[in-house]
């Protein structure tokens, strides 16, 4: 199901796409509900939608904002969302690269 879902996300009609900018964030399982809540609040603040799918049992979540990177405002928002998410991950002492474990730190 997950693999089929990724294919569907990659083929959303139109210029808006689910963008892999904050793909592998992870926090402790206990913090996951609060983290997702704050991320959702952030997306609402920017009047944006995002796709959520996860390895919730490990506290790891894939987040893909739906943006049109042909538009300057969405390219700016791409960076804003990435930065604000990094700050949120840091707040929860999480990882920007939870699935692949390559040790990225902010």
PyMOL commands that set and color helices and strands:
alter all, ss='L'
color gray80, all
select helices_A, chain A and resi 2-10+29-45+56-58+72-91
alter helices_A, ss='H'
color red, helices_A
select strands_A, chain A and resi 17-26+50-55+60-67
alter strands_A, ss='S'
color yellow, strands_A
deselect
rebuild
show_as cartoon
